């Protein structure tokens, strides 16, 4: 998939002060993740199940 055509959404926890955060973009069967500070950074492509596991783990703090 050409990731240039993805619609990226920044985390609501991201701040304008430059703190590290992520952006995600959804595609059929894939959740793309990248560093919000560097739009040209490498991206992770996760299955929806893997993304759900990651979010559950991150919510634990």
PATI-27173 format. One line per field, with one value per residue (C-alpha): z, y, x negated; residue number from 1; residue in one letter. Coordinates in nm, 3 decimals, decimal comma, padded with zeros to 5 digits. Layout:
N
zz Z;...
yy Y;...
xx X;...
seq NUM;...
type a;...
END
This chain:
61
zz 00,000;-00,078;00,269;00,116;00,064;00,423;00,648;00,964;01,301;01,582;01,934;02,154;02,410;02,171;02,264;02,058;02,272;02,068;02,315;02,163;02,044;01,766;01,470;01,331;00,995;00,922;00,610;00,544;00,783;00,888;01,145;01,046;01,326;01,307;01,515;01,503;01,514;01,202;00,926;00,716;00,996;00,948;01,002;01,176;01,008;01,265;01,243;01,422;01,683;01,749;01,771;02,025;02,235;02,219;02,325;02,612;02,731;02,700;02,905;03,197;03,233
yy 00,000;00,350;00,506;00,856;00,829;00,738;00,979;01,016;01,097;01,236;01,110;01,332;01,306;01,472;01,826;02,119;02,142;01,872;01,588;01,243;01,093;00,882;00,907;00,625;00,561;00,289;00,076;-00,245;-00,502;-00,282;-00,011;00,205;00,380;00,647;00,912;01,231;01,455;01,304;01,239;01,072;00,832;00,457;00,321;00,012;-00,185;-00,383;-00,614;-00,485;-00,758;-00,655;-00,289;-00,379;-00,566;-00,270;-00,022;-00,249;-00,281;00,094;00,169;-00,019;00,266
xx 00,000;-00,118;-00,134;-00,144;00,232;00,312;00,498;00,291;00,450;00,239;00,294;00,510;00,229;-00,016;-00,114;-00,234;-00,549;-00,722;-00,679;-00,702;-00,380;-00,240;-00,007;00,201;00,362;00,612;00,621;00,813;00,666;00,372;00,302;00,004;-00,187;-00,459;-00,634;-00,427;-00,735;-00,892;-00,641;-00,911;-01,005;-00,972;-00,624;-00,501;-00,224;-00,026;00,270;00,580;00,530;00,169;00,275;00,546;00,289;00,051;00,319;00,428;00,068;00,002;00,315;00,162;-00,087
seq 1;2;3;4;5;6;7;8;9;10;11;12;13;14;15;16;17;18;19;20;21;22;23;24;25;26;27;28;29;30;31;32;33;34;35;36;37;38;39;40;41;42;43;44;45;46;47;48;49;50;51;52;53;54;55;56;57;58;59;60;61
type x;x;x;x;x;x;x;x;x;x;x;x;x;x;x;x;x;x;x;x;x;x;x;x;x;x;x;x;x;x;x;x;x;x;x;x;x;x;x;x;x;x;x;x;x;x;x;x;x;x;x;x;x;x;x;x;x;x;x;x;x
END
